[in-house]
Amino acid sequence: MKKCVIVPTYWGSIDGKEEIVFDHPTDLNSEGTLKRLLKNLSSFEEIKNREISVKIVGISNRNDTNKKVECILEEQIKSFEDRIDISLYSYSQLESFRKEIYPDLFELINPMSYSQIRNLCLYVALKNKVDIGIFLDDDEILIDNDYFKIAEEGMFENTADNGTILGKAGWYDQEKSDFEKFWELKWWPKDEKMNETFDRLMDKKSRFKPTLMGLGGNMVISKVLMKNVCFDPKVNRGEDIDYVLNARFKGYRFYFDPELRIRHLPPDKETPLWRKTREDVYRFLYMRDKFESHFSVDEFQKVSVKELEPYPGIFLKEDLEERIFQHNRALSLKYLSENDKRGFEECMKSSEIPFYYIKNENAANDYLSVIKKWERLTENF
C-alpha cells in the first residue's frame, strides 16, 4: 500500500493582526518545531528508504506574510531533500491548484481556517495517489520505532462490530492538564472530559474501538474516506473531532488504536485563552446545530448523543448557552485579577454570544451540500 505522512505547519505572529486564529503559530523569526519533527522522521527506516514520503503543507496566518512563510519553509526542508522524499505544498502550489479547480470547489481547500487547511492536506494526499494518509502535526515527535507498522495495522480489516477500519485515531503522550482552575471546574470541564473519554478508550478489552473522538495530529485515514468526507469549512476549532462525526454521518467509523501514540511538545507561546475560548463557543453552537439537524437528513446515518459522551457531548446539550455565559464570566474574573483589561472585555463580549446567536436548523443539510462539492473535487482520484 502506498503511504505518505502529511504535516500542516502554521506560521505567523500573535499580535492581534491575525487573519486566521491558530493555537500557537510559529513566529517568523524563530526556527519553530518543524525541523525537530523532520529530524525525528528521518531516523525511521520507512522514511529513509523512501517507502513513505513526507508532504509539508505550510500556511501563514496573514496574507501579507504568505511569501515569506513559503521561503522559510523551502529553506527548512532543503537540508532533508537528499535524505528523504519530502515535498512542500504552500502558496505557489496553491496557485497551481486554483487554476485547475472550479472556484466554488477551490474554496474547500483555500486555507483560511483550520478545516480548509486540513482539507488541503487531504487533497495533497489524494493527489499523490496514496492508499493511506498518516496525519501528524509539526509540534510532535514519534516515540515508537514501529510507529508506521502500528499505523498500518488493522486498516481495511473487519471488526467485531461489523465495521471496517477505514480511519484510525491515536492519542498524545503528554502530561494531563491541571483541572484546579476555578474558571473551568463547573461550566467548562473541557480538558477533564477529553481525558475521561480517552481513559475509557484505553481499556484493555479490545484494541480497536469505534470512536467519535479523534485528534488531527495523530490520524490514519484511507483513500476512500478522504475521497468521501471532508472537514467542514464552518468549523475553525475542534475540526478533527467534527471530522470524525462527519465521517459517521456518512456511514464510516473511526476506530481508536491505543497503540498509536505520539509525543506532543507544543511551544510555550500560545494564542490568548479568551480568543481560543471564543472559537470554541462558535464551534460548539454550530456543532450542536449540525448534530440536532442531522436527524432530518435522509442521507446521514443517525447518531445518539450518548455516543458523543463524555466529550464533546457535554457541550452539545440544552445547557450550552448557560455554560458559555458562566464560563466567560468566570474567565473574565481571572483576567480582572491579573489586571488584564483586554482579556476581561473580550470575555464579557464572548459571554453575550448566546444572546444574539441565530440557530441554524439546516446546518446538517448545509454540510451535505459541502460533501457533494467535495465528491466533485475528488471524483478523479
C-alpha positions as CSV (number, residue, x, y, z in Angstrom):
1,M,0.0,0.0,0.0
2,K,1.2,3.4,-0.9
3,K,1.5,5.7,2.2
4,C,2.6,9.3,2.9
5,V,2.9,11.5,6.0
6,I,1.1,14.8,5.8
7,V,2.2,17.6,8.2
8,P,0.5,21.0,8.3
9,T,2.7,23.8,9.7
10,Y,1.2,27.1,10.9
11,W,3.2,30.3,10.9
12,G,2.7,33.9,11.9
13,S,2.7,36.3,14.8
14,I,0.2,36.6,17.7
15,D,-0.2,40.4,17.6
16,G,-3.9,41.0,17.1
17,K,-3.5,41.3,13.3
18,E,-4.0,37.6,12.6
19,E,-6.5,36.8,9.8
20,I,-6.6,33.1,10.9
21,V,-6.7,32.1,14.5
22,F,-4.1,29.3,15.2
23,D,-3.5,27.9,18.7
24,H,0.3,28.5,18.6
25,P,1.6,29.7,15.3
26,T,5.4,29.6,14.8
27,D,6.9,33.1,14.8
28,L,8.6,34.0,11.6
29,N,11.8,35.0,13.5
30,S,12.1,31.6,15.2
31,E,13.2,28.2,13.9
32,G,10.0,26.6,15.2
33,T,9.3,22.9,15.7
34,L,9.1,21.5,12.1
35,K,12.8,20.8,11.8
36,R,12.7,18.8,15.1
37,L,9.9,16.6,13.6
38,L,11.7,16.2,10.3
39,K,14.9,15.1,12.1
40,N,12.8,12.6,14.1
41,L,11.1,11.3,11.0
42,S,14.3,10.9,9.1
43,S,15.5,8.4,11.6
44,F,12.8,5.8,10.6
45,E,13.8,3.2,8.0
46,E,10.4,3.6,6.1
47,I,11.2,7.3,5.7
48,K,14.9,6.8,4.9
49,N,14.3,4.2,2.2
50,R,11.6,6.5,0.7
51,E,8.9,3.9,1.2
52,I,6.9,6.6,2.8
53,S,7.0,10.2,1.6
54,V,6.6,13.3,3.6
55,K,4.3,16.2,2.5
56,I,4.5,19.6,4.3
57,V,1.6,22.0,4.0
58,G,2.8,25.4,5.0
59,I,0.3,28.2,5.9
60,S,0.6,31.8,7.3
61,N,-2.0,33.5,9.5
62,R,-1.8,36.7,7.4
63,N,-1.8,37.1,3.7
64,D,1.0,39.7,3.7
65,T,3.4,37.1,5.0
66,N,2.5,34.2,2.7
67,K,5.6,34.5,0.5
68,K,7.9,34.9,3.5
69,V,6.5,31.8,5.1
70,E,6.9,29.8,1.9
71,C,10.6,30.9,1.6
72,I,11.3,30.0,5.3
73,L,9.8,26.5,4.7
74,E,11.7,26.0,1.5
75,E,14.9,26.7,3.3
76,Q,14.0,24.5,6.3
77,I,13.3,21.4,4.2
78,K,16.2,21.9,1.9
79,S,18.6,20.1,4.2
80,F,16.4,17.0,4.2
81,E,15.8,16.6,0.5
82,D,18.9,14.4,0.0
83,R,17.8,12.1,2.8
84,I,14.1,11.6,2.5
85,D,11.3,12.0,-0.1
86,I,9.9,15.4,1.0
87,S,7.7,18.0,-0.8
88,L,6.4,21.4,0.2
89,Y,2.8,22.5,-0.6
90,S,2.4,26.1,0.1
91,Y,1.2,29.2,-1.8
92,S,2.9,28.6,-5.1
93,Q,1.4,25.2,-5.3
94,L,-1.9,26.6,-4.1
95,E,-2.0,28.9,-7.1
96,S,-1.5,25.9,-9.4
97,F,-4.4,24.2,-7.7
98,R,-6.5,27.3,-8.1
99,K,-6.0,27.2,-11.9
100,E,-7.2,23.6,-12.2
101,I,-10.2,23.7,-9.9
102,Y,-13.6,25.4,-10.2
103,P,-13.8,28.5,-7.8
104,D,-16.6,27.0,-5.7
105,L,-14.6,23.8,-5.2
106,F,-11.3,25.6,-4.6
107,E,-12.9,27.3,-1.6
108,L,-12.9,23.9,0.2
109,I,-9.1,23.9,0.2
110,N,-8.5,27.7,0.3
111,P,-6.5,27.7,3.6
112,M,-8.4,30.4,5.6
113,S,-9.4,28.1,8.5
114,Y,-8.2,25.0,10.3
115,S,-10.8,22.9,8.4
116,Q,-9.8,24.2,5.0
117,I,-6.1,23.6,5.8
118,R,-7.0,20.0,6.8
119,N,-8.9,19.7,3.5
120,L,-5.9,20.9,1.7
121,C,-3.9,18.1,3.5
122,L,-6.5,15.5,2.3
123,Y,-6.3,16.9,-1.3
124,V,-2.5,16.7,-1.3
125,A,-2.6,13.1,-0.1
126,L,-5.2,12.2,-2.8
127,K,-3.2,14.0,-5.4
128,N,-0.2,11.8,-4.6
129,K,-2.4,8.7,-5.1
130,V,-1.8,7.2,-1.7
131,D,-3.9,4.4,-0.2
132,I,-3.3,5.6,3.4
133,G,-2.5,9.1,4.7
134,I,-0.8,9.4,8.1
135,F,-1.5,12.8,9.6
136,L,0.8,14.4,12.1
137,D,1.4,18.0,13.4
138,D,4.7,19.8,13.4
139,D,4.9,20.1,17.2
140,E,5.1,16.4,17.8
141,I,7.7,13.6,17.6
142,L,7.3,9.8,17.1
143,I,8.4,7.8,20.1
144,D,7.9,4.2,19.0
145,N,10.3,2.6,16.5
146,D,7.5,0.6,14.9
147,Y,5.1,3.6,14.6
148,F,4.5,3.1,10.9
149,K,3.9,-0.6,11.3
150,I,1.3,0.2,14.1
151,A,-0.3,2.9,11.9
152,E,-1.0,0.4,9.1
153,E,-2.2,-2.4,11.5
154,G,-5.9,-3.1,11.3
155,M,-6.5,-0.8,8.3
156,F,-9.2,-2.2,5.9
157,E,-9.9,-5.1,8.3
158,N,-13.4,-6.0,9.6
159,T,-14.1,-5.5,13.3
160,A,-16.2,-7.1,16.0
161,D,-19.0,-4.5,15.5
162,N,-19.2,-5.4,11.8
163,G,-17.4,-2.3,10.7
164,T,-14.4,-1.8,8.5
165,I,-11.4,0.2,9.7
166,L,-11.0,3.0,7.2
167,G,-9.9,5.6,9.7
168,K,-7.9,5.3,12.9
169,A,-7.3,7.8,15.8
170,G,-4.4,7.6,18.3
171,W,-3.5,9.6,21.3
172,Y,-1.0,12.1,22.6
173,D,1.6,11.1,25.2
174,Q,1.7,14.2,27.3
175,E,1.1,15.4,30.8
176,K,-2.6,15.7,31.7
177,S,-4.0,19.1,32.2
178,D,-4.4,20.5,35.7
179,F,-8.1,20.9,36.4
180,E,-7.6,23.1,39.5
181,K,-8.7,26.2,37.6
182,F,-11.7,28.0,39.2
183,W,-12.8,29.3,35.8
184,E,-13.1,25.8,34.3
185,L,-14.2,23.4,37.1
186,K,-18.0,23.6,36.8
187,W,-19.0,25.1,33.5
188,W,-16.2,24.3,31.1
189,P,-14.5,21.0,32.0
190,K,-13.2,20.5,28.5
191,D,-9.8,19.0,29.3
192,E,-11.2,16.9,32.1
193,K,-13.9,15.4,29.8
194,M,-11.4,14.8,27.0
195,N,-9.1,12.9,29.3
196,E,-12.1,10.9,30.7
197,T,-13.0,10.0,27.1
198,F,-9.5,8.7,26.4
199,D,-9.4,6.8,29.7
200,R,-12.5,4.9,28.6
201,L,-10.9,4.2,25.2
202,M,-7.7,3.0,26.7
203,D,-9.2,-0.1,28.4
204,K,-7.6,-3.4,27.6
205,K,-10.7,-5.4,26.5
206,S,-10.0,-4.9,22.8
207,R,-7.5,-3.0,20.7
208,F,-9.7,-1.3,18.1
209,K,-12.7,0.5,19.5
210,P,-15.2,2.6,17.5
211,T,-14.8,6.2,18.5
212,L,-16.3,9.7,17.9
213,M,-13.1,11.2,19.4
214,G,-10.0,11.9,17.3
215,L,-7.0,14.2,17.3
216,G,-5.9,15.6,14.0
217,G,-2.2,15.3,14.8
218,N,-2.4,11.5,15.1
219,M,-4.8,10.1,12.5
220,V,-4.6,7.4,9.8
221,I,-7.1,7.9,7.0
222,S,-7.8,5.7,4.0
223,K,-8.2,6.9,0.5
224,V,-11.9,6.0,0.3
225,L,-12.6,8.0,3.5
226,M,-10.5,11.0,2.2
227,K,-12.4,11.0,-1.1
228,N,-15.9,10.9,0.5
229,V,-15.6,13.0,3.7
230,C,-14.1,16.5,4.1
231,F,-13.7,18.8,7.0
232,D,-16.5,21.3,7.5
233,P,-15.3,24.8,6.5
234,K,-17.6,26.4,9.1
235,V,-15.6,24.8,11.9
236,N,-12.3,26.6,12.8
237,R,-11.5,24.8,16.0
238,G,-12.0,21.2,17.0
239,E,-12.2,20.4,13.3
240,D,-10.7,16.9,14.0
241,I,-13.4,15.8,16.3
242,D,-16.0,17.3,14.0
243,Y,-14.5,15.3,11.1
244,V,-14.9,12.0,13.0
245,L,-18.6,12.8,13.5
246,N,-18.9,13.8,9.8
247,A,-17.5,10.5,8.8
248,R,-20.0,8.7,11.0
249,F,-22.8,10.7,9.4
250,K,-21.6,9.3,6.0
251,G,-21.5,5.7,7.3
252,Y,-17.8,5.5,8.1
253,R,-16.5,4.7,11.6
254,F,-13.2,5.8,13.1
255,Y,-11.5,3.3,15.4
256,F,-9.3,4.2,18.4
257,D,-6.0,2.5,18.5
258,P,-4.3,2.7,22.0
259,E,-1.0,1.6,20.5
260,L,-0.9,4.5,18.1
261,R,0.8,7.3,20.0
262,I,2.9,10.4,19.5
263,R,4.6,12.8,21.9
264,H,3.1,16.3,21.8
265,L,5.6,19.1,22.5
266,P,3.8,22.4,21.8
267,P,5.7,25.7,22.1
268,D,5.0,27.8,25.2
269,K,3.7,30.9,23.3
270,E,0.0,30.4,22.5
271,T,-3.0,32.4,21.3
272,P,-4.7,34.1,24.2
273,L,-7.2,31.9,26.1
274,W,-10.1,34.3,25.5
275,R,-9.6,34.1,21.8
276,K,-9.4,30.2,21.7
277,T,-12.5,30.1,24.0
278,R,-14.5,32.3,21.6
279,E,-13.6,30.0,18.8
280,D,-14.8,27.1,20.9
281,V,-18.1,28.9,21.7
282,Y,-19.0,29.3,18.0
283,R,-17.7,25.8,17.3
284,F,-19.9,24.1,19.9
285,L,-23.0,26.2,19.0
286,Y,-22.6,25.2,15.3
287,M,-21.7,21.6,16.1
288,R,-24.9,21.3,18.2
289,D,-26.9,22.7,15.3
290,K,-25.5,20.2,12.9
291,F,-26.0,17.3,15.3
292,E,-29.6,18.2,16.1
293,S,-30.5,18.8,12.4
294,H,-28.8,15.6,11.1
295,F,-31.8,13.5,12.2
296,S,-33.9,15.1,9.3
297,V,-31.2,14.3,6.6
298,D,-32.1,11.0,4.9
299,E,-28.5,10.6,3.6
300,F,-27.0,10.7,7.0
301,Q,-26.7,7.8,9.4
302,K,-28.2,8.7,12.8
303,V,-26.0,9.1,15.9
304,S,-27.1,9.1,19.5
305,V,-25.8,11.9,21.7
306,K,-24.7,9.1,24.2
307,E,-22.1,8.1,21.7
308,L,-20.6,11.5,22.0
309,E,-20.3,11.4,25.8
310,P,-18.5,12.5,27.8
311,Y,-16.7,14.6,25.2
312,P,-17.8,16.5,23.2
313,G,-21.3,15.5,24.2
314,I,-21.2,17.6,27.3
315,F,-21.1,20.8,25.1
316,L,-24.0,19.7,22.8
317,K,-26.9,19.9,25.2
318,E,-29.5,22.4,26.2
319,D,-27.4,24.0,28.8
320,L,-24.7,25.1,26.4
321,E,-25.8,28.7,26.5
322,E,-25.6,28.7,30.3
323,R,-22.1,27.1,30.1
324,I,-20.9,29.8,27.7
325,F,-22.2,32.6,29.8
326,Q,-21.0,31.3,33.1
327,H,-17.6,30.2,31.8
328,N,-16.8,33.5,30.2
329,R,-17.9,35.4,33.3
330,A,-15.6,33.3,35.4
331,L,-12.7,33.7,32.9
332,S,-13.3,37.4,32.9
333,L,-12.7,37.5,36.6
334,K,-9.4,35.7,36.1
335,Y,-8.3,38.4,33.7
336,L,-9.5,41.1,36.1
337,S,-7.4,39.6,38.9
338,E,-4.4,39.8,36.6
339,N,-5.2,43.5,35.7
340,D,-5.7,42.4,32.0
341,K,-8.3,44.8,30.8
342,R,-8.4,43.5,27.2
343,G,-8.9,39.9,28.4
344,F,-11.7,41.0,30.7
345,E,-13.5,42.9,28.0
346,E,-13.2,40.2,25.4
347,C,-14.6,37.6,27.8
348,M,-17.5,39.8,28.5
349,K,-18.2,40.1,24.8
350,S,-18.0,36.3,24.4
351,S,-20.5,35.9,27.3
352,E,-23.0,37.8,25.1
353,I,-22.8,35.5,22.1
354,P,-25.7,33.1,23.1
355,F,-28.0,36.1,23.3
356,Y,-27.6,37.0,19.6
357,Y,-26.5,33.7,18.0
358,I,-29.0,32.6,15.4
359,K,-29.6,28.9,15.4
360,N,-29.0,27.1,12.1
361,E,-31.7,24.5,11.7
362,N,-30.3,23.5,8.3
363,A,-26.7,23.0,9.4
364,A,-26.6,19.3,8.5
365,N,-28.1,19.9,5.1
366,D,-25.6,22.7,4.5
367,Y,-22.8,20.3,5.3
368,L,-24.3,17.7,3.0
369,S,-24.0,20.3,0.2
370,V,-20.3,20.7,1.1
371,I,-19.9,16.9,0.9
372,K,-21.4,16.9,-2.6
373,K,-18.9,19.6,-3.7
374,W,-16.0,17.6,-2.1
375,E,-17.1,14.5,-4.1
376,R,-17.0,16.5,-7.3
377,L,-13.5,17.7,-6.4
378,T,-12.1,14.3,-5.6
379,E,-14.0,12.2,-8.2
380,N,-11.0,11.6,-10.4
381,F,-8.7,10.4,-7.7
